[in-house]
Amino acid sequence: MKQSCPVPRAFRLSVFYTLEGVVARMDAMQQELKAFKDPALARGLIESIQALAPESATLMEVCGTHTVAIARNGIRGLMPEGVRLASGPGCPVCVTSNHDIDKVIALARVPEVTIATFGDMTRVPGSTSSLLAEQAAGRAVEIVYSPLDALRLAQENPDRQIVFVGVGFETTTPLVAMAIKRARAMGLANFTVYGAHKNMPGALEVIINDPALDALILPGHVSTIIGAEPYRFLAEKYGIPGVITGFEPVDVLQGIAMIMCQLHEGRAEIEIAYARGVMPEGNPVALAAIDEVFETCSATWRGLGEIPGSGYRIREEFADFDAMRRFQPDVEEVREHKGCRCGDVLRGIMAPSECPLFRKVCTPENPVGPCMVSSEGSCAAYYRYY
Ligand code: SF4
């Protein structure tokens, strides 16, 4: 008999496509968000999970923001015996390879270049240096909060070449695409991008069998852009259920409860628990922007290796905005950090606390690997909350 999971009333984001829609829904949204922290609702969902869970199951939370939400709200400890929540590769800073970091560092060493990057990236160690170390050595590295900040930097500093470090999944790729288009429209000749963007579904195909996973808690942010369709193959080809969910405590529990429903009923489908943010078809405007500026390519992921079709590179038509093509710096030979197990952590093979360096040598103040640097990194989340 079909079990139904208790779910809070949700609303769709489609009304947000206009500014008026955003303003009109703000108050309602604030009210509705309270429901996603409701203790009574959370208790009901926990009971559903307990009642429906199989004897043993491994669920992977793919997204780094989910890893943090699960740790912060103590959700791992609420799981029935036999149910394991493994953290996955959904932290963009963490999966950026040493080689990519080394290339950005090589760009930072070009005299006329100013690197514009999100803060986390400055602390990620490359083979022998980091952007923070390069900044201390006198290179120009600026922290920005969006690609548009980098555009502004380019406008205000016409004597400098601004290179924006484009790292992230489908969530940030459209913003970078828009920034490149705007730079072209403005005739900015001193703005380029180092592109290390990745797409999520291809990586999931690599990780679902090692370790064997029973279900996926699918990322909310990425799915606002790509929708549910790109994950469909996981259910149809591999029989792995997946639920796209949000980041409040009730969101996460709702997603897990819906997964338990599927496992209980022997179904494998891709469902959306995050209906207030995700539509099945995704965001067509953002997808069109990605497609106009980028094309898919092979990409190297930390811990997962090279995955065909899992990266984005700037199309030939926008080659003027590709920093590596413009500056062609010498890049040092890649070296991996001894003892760091970020690769295994990103695959869900080991918990951060099982890394021999965790807390002893590797801390947020003195990180050995990117999983301890990033605010979305599994090691940083374990350090803070367990
Ligand atoms: Fe790497 Fe530090 Fe995490 Fe160990 S604790 S896997 S060294 S980031």
Boltz pocket constraint, residues with backbone or C-beta under 6 A from the ligand:
constraints:
  - pocket:
      binder: B
      contacts: [[A, 339], [A, 340], [A, 341], [A, 342], [A, 343], [A, 345], [A, 352], [A, 355], [A, 356], [A, 357], [A, 358], [A, 359], [A, 362], [A, 363], [A, 367], [A, 368], [A, 369], [A, 370], [A, 371], [A, 372], [A, 373], [A, 379]]
      max_distance: 6.0
